[in-house]
Amino acid sequence: MLHINLHEHTSCVCVVCPRRLARDARRDRRSQPHLPPRHRQSTYTRVFRVDPSTGELTTLGSLDLSLGVVLSLAAASDTTLYAIGDHGDVVRIVVDPFSVTSLGNIGANNIAGLAYANGVLYATDEGTEQLLRIQLSPFQVTTVGTLSINVDGGDLAPDAAGNWYLWTNANQALYRLDVTNATVMPVRPQMTGLGAVSGLAFDYAGGALYASSGPLDALLTLDPASGQTTHSVNFCLAGSCPTVYDAHFGDLASPRCSDADGDGYSPEGGPCGAVDCNDGNRNVHPGAAEICNGIDDNCNGSIDEEPAASTSCSTPCTATAQCVNGGCAVTPKSCDDGNPCTTDACVPATGACTHSPISGCTTTTTTTSTTTTTRPSATTTTTTRPSTTTTTAPPIQIQINLLGLKIRFP
């Protein structure tokens, strides 16, 4: 991500100051390199984030006037920047929430270029034309050497492979730089008179070399082989685009290892560590837990790995869980107690079942009882009597004749 500091205007992240005051400040710096002019207290520096595709500037914050004129900026990450004021304060800037912390003081200076690499700041001083190495912890300043060219503004920046570049406005040209001994060599084929720039930064993910141009109020894309401009886009303040923003001068910086989503991993890989396969999602990075969502959460090239993906679907209140096509198919735990007058629920944190009575709800319970009564057995008494023989006489038959009554016995 690109940053610019404009001494009244900015780019990716930048420092800004009003154009007239900035011009006066630079004139004073050339005539009195170690004595900052008194009127600079009326100037200010603003820091912006720049969208390199549109030139849109998003304000991140302003630096305190006590720092003086701040024309240099370096980026350790998308959220941590460094700057040096001409009063000598070396400060760390945290982007969100915006805060500034002083780390030490190098004395009055004419620092124009600043870059961060491997925990160290490298700075070019246009007053002494020296290359400085500033160790941040413990704080220590070392002069690497005197540069063999006239340093007038410009900036320095390393590419993804660790090759350093330096721009000077003395002849408006691009050079190669060895930061171990301050040796400067022109790029081949070098072109001069390419215009004044005040900031230089690489896009480490895409490889582009950017520069900020005050005269053009634009972000330039340069050819690293020659320094020639291949593309430009005007600066504009967020909310006011496409109105061109008046960016006189200030430094431009981009972190060697970008981290747009703030998860601690970078998409560049190499010296930046394991590759973040999605720098727009802080939940996706090497070592992240794989969950069931249809994406590669841990950047190992596999999606919804098992058993981790299905495990992520399980909760204390699920009976079964399975990751299917990026979604969780689950069977909830049953907490039914069979009572229609309670609300049954599972506590997500523990998986415990609760049964809350429903107000006004009653039930009628019918209980069928079978009673078995046991009594003493009845005693049967048998009486034996002498046998009696009974002779039954045949029935009497009566026959009535017309001649008279006649009784006949059988």
Secondary structure as GFF3:
##gff-version 3
##sequence-region A 1 410
A	DSSP	beta_strand	2	6	.	.	.	ID=ss1
A	DSSP	alpha_helix	19	31	.	.	.	ID=ss2
A	DSSP	three_ten_helix	38	42	.	.	.	ID=ss3
A	DSSP	beta_strand	45	50	.	.	.	ID=ss4
A	DSSP	beta_strand	56	63	.	.	.	ID=ss5
A	DSSP	three_ten_helix	65	67	.	.	.	ID=ss6
A	DSSP	beta_strand	70	75	.	.	.	ID=ss7
A	DSSP	beta_strand	80	85	.	.	.	ID=ss8
A	DSSP	beta_strand	89	94	.	.	.	ID=ss9
A	DSSP	beta_strand	99	105	.	.	.	ID=ss10
A	DSSP	beta_strand	111	117	.	.	.	ID=ss11
A	DSSP	beta_strand	120	125	.	.	.	ID=ss12
A	DSSP	beta_strand	130	136	.	.	.	ID=ss13
A	DSSP	beta_strand	139	146	.	.	.	ID=ss14
A	DSSP	beta_strand	155	158	.	.	.	ID=ss15
A	DSSP	beta_strand	164	168	.	.	.	ID=ss16
A	DSSP	beta_strand	173	178	.	.	.	ID=ss17
A	DSSP	beta_strand	183	186	.	.	.	ID=ss18
A	DSSP	beta_strand	199	202	.	.	.	ID=ss19
A	DSSP	beta_strand	209	213	.	.	.	ID=ss20
A	DSSP	beta_strand	218	222	.	.	.	ID=ss21
A	DSSP	beta_strand	229	234	.	.	.	ID=ss22
A	DSSP	beta_strand	236	237	.	.	.	ID=ss23
A	DSSP	beta_strand	250	253	.	.	.	ID=ss24
A	DSSP	three_ten_helix	270	272	.	.	.	ID=ss25
A	DSSP	alpha_helix	308	313	.	.	.	ID=ss26
A	DSSP	beta_strand	318	324	.	.	.	ID=ss27
A	DSSP	beta_strand	327	332	.	.	.	ID=ss28
A	DSSP	beta_strand	342	346	.	.	.	ID=ss29
A	DSSP	beta_strand	353	357	.	.	.	ID=ss30
A	DSSP	beta_strand	397	401	.	.	.	ID=ss31
A	DSSP	beta_strand	404	408	.	.	.	ID=ss32
###
